[in-house]
């Protein structure tokens, strides 16, 4: 056991402008993954807590929707400035609960900031349309109005960025939100709540409901929740989508991934090796956009593996607060599950080139460590290939041609992100058209779009037809209304029971 002394604190819900921790609440442990010790207990909601949070949000929404766009954007700009000033403390919170290194935590906060900045332009994004004289004496115009209470159910791997894809736009558009963060790293959500309050957001517009399946189901079925935004594994995303839509809610449910990097023979292998390291082992592989499979078009595999192994040997694994390259995994249970795939690879006849188990680390011995792992000649029937591992395990699959590589990617169940590495513009253009994946990189290993474009995959990586942030985010958090107007003299033309026609 670690001899690091820790003080266990309680993380409560944030409802209607204040932290709430019922004395008799169920709780769940929150760990510092680099120390391997419990540092906090987070309360877990019951139905009554969810009812309270949704009621607070609904009451606040009824006032917030009528607040002028000028006032809303003033608060958004203030929130942006406060976030920029204090993102260092948020990064420390994320590292202490998730384990990712501080630079990586700052990176995810920056991506959330992009969405805040996009939402600051909500006046432009909510513009309607106007058509004059569509029929004699008739004009028509459209309006985009908020939908009500928006629930956001976010995963452990990005406690700032993922909820930050949704709540800035939802709030800017005039909605109130209830965020249900992961119980593994809950504190960032409360930190956001306090920052919104300081920025001047009225109490109840931003609420935090901590919990497990009880909290999720309460939000999915609550009659006053208008929409659900979810990011997580594919089985849960499908459940969220089916349950939420069955209860009349608008749902965007982003699921799992198995992202491939297709490497053509003309690619710059130094660039590929750097990219494979960055995209495969950044945040210990706990990213839905991580590259987990390198599809090498022969004869490049041997030379590429040599370069990747050389770089892997220089990576420093340890406590994310010590300037290391890669931190621990989020929990012991998850670390053990990911490590188990190495045994699966051996059983399936793959070659374990670099085994990340039992490595030396710059951190406490009880941390949830697993070093970068490289596995070559992975059979496409192996669970190492077919399942989302969500850890620092990079698989290499060798193919004979571009066509075989594309077919392999397109036959996969997931369609979140992919990349091609080549110096052939024609091949790259062909790839971006033929590949059946929602986000595509060309010599870019993690093709996460900027905030003005939408984030989301295809196939089992996305349930629902409206993706995160960008114009689709605005569309998701608003309802369009069309208004037809006539101002005429007192003569109205008499009674006519026919269907209205233009003239």
Secondary structure, 3 states (H helix, E strand, C coil): CCCCCCCCEEECEEECCEEECCCCCEEEEEEECCCCEEEEEEEECCHHHHHHHHHHHHHHHHHHCCCCHHHHHHHHHHHHHHHHHHHHHHHHHHHHHHCCCHHHHHHHHHHHHHHHHHHCCHHHHCCCCEEEEEECCEEEEEEEEECCEEEEECCCCCCCHHHHHHHHHHHHCCCEEEEECCCCCCHHHHHHHHHHHHHCCCCCCEEECCCCHHHHHHHHHCCCEEEEEEECCHHHHHHHHHHHHHCCCEEEEECCCCEEEEECCCCCHHHHHHHHHHHHHHHHHCCCCCEEEEEEECCCHHHHHHHHHHHHCCCCEECCCCCCCECCCCCHHHHHHHHHHHHHHHHCCCEEEECCCCCCCECCCCCCCCCCEEEECCCCCCHHHHCCCCCCEEEEEEECCHHHHHHHHHCCCEECEEEEECCCHHHHHHHHHHCCCCEEEECCCCCCCCCCCCECCEECCEECCCCECHHHHHHHCEEEEEEEEECCCCCCCCCCCCCCCCC
